[in-house]
Amino acid sequence: MKLGDGVEQSIHCVSMLAGLSDGGVLSAAALAEFHGVSVSYLLKHLQALSGAGILDTVPGPKGGYRLARKPEAISLLDIVLAAEGPAPAFRCAEIRQRGPSPLPGRYFAKPCGINAAMLAAERAYRAELAKTSIADVLTDLRQTDTDGGINARGCAFLAIHERKTKS
């Protein structure tokens, strides 16, 4: 299964926004700069995250993005579904019923076994993503950032680029 670049960008942006102070926001341009990605492509995903209720959008020249929910209440599945949509990764087109010498419908009364197996795998994948919150991701980062370099980089960037607004 291949997820689009927007999934990675979305997860990283949500993780970074979890570090904002109360009333703080980051612009799309700042988020794109920090992650070295295209602002226009990132905006599409930030809008999807806002539409899904994961991010709040604060309009205006001092506006930007912030989390709409606590990190504990945002799962990786929430982010993946916002970025990629709810459709399953595998879509059965029932090609077993095509081609030469087609068989009558009675041979296809049961669902396609390939489709069933793929959907079972998708359910397991989604269940695993649903169990992992942004808070979990950040806890893991703190445990693996042994010298604090990753955290220091993020904090230094936020100190420069975070915009203060009313909550």
Rosetta blueprint (number, residue, H / E / L):
1 M L
2 K L
3 L L
4 G L
5 D H
6 G H
7 V H
8 E H
9 Q H
10 S H
11 I H
12 H H
13 C H
14 V H
15 S H
16 M H
17 L H
18 A L
19 G L
20 L L
21 S L
22 D L
23 G L
24 G E
25 V E
26 L E
27 S L
28 A H
29 A H
30 A H
31 L H
32 A H
33 E H
34 F H
35 H H
36 G L
37 V L
38 S L
39 V H
40 S H
41 Y H
42 L H
43 L H
44 K H
45 H H
46 L H
47 Q H
48 A H
49 L H
50 S H
51 G H
52 A L
53 G L
54 I L
55 L E
56 D E
57 T E
58 V E
59 P L
60 G L
61 P L
62 K L
63 G L
64 G E
65 Y E
66 R E
67 L E
68 A L
69 R L
70 K L
71 P H
72 E H
73 A H
74 I L
75 S E
76 L H
77 L H
78 D H
79 I H
80 V H
81 L H
82 A H
83 A H
84 E H
85 G L
86 P L
87 A L
88 P L
89 A L
90 F L
91 R L
92 C L
93 A L
94 E L
95 I H
96 R H
97 Q H
98 R L
99 G L
100 P L
101 S L
102 P L
103 L L
104 P L
105 G H
106 R H
107 Y H
108 F H
109 A L
110 K L
111 P L
112 C L
113 G H
114 I H
115 N H
116 A H
117 A H
118 M H
119 L H
120 A H
121 A H
122 E H
123 R H
124 A H
125 Y H
126 R H
127 A H
128 E H
129 L H
130 A H
131 K H
132 T L
133 S E
134 I H
135 A H
136 D H
137 V H
138 L H
139 T H
140 D H
141 L H
142 R H
143 Q H
144 T H
145 D L
146 T L
147 D L
148 G L
149 G H
150 I H
151 N H
152 A H
153 R H
154 G H
155 C H
156 A H
157 F H
158 L H
159 A H
160 I H
161 H H
162 E L
163 R E
164 K E
165 T L
166 K L
167 S L
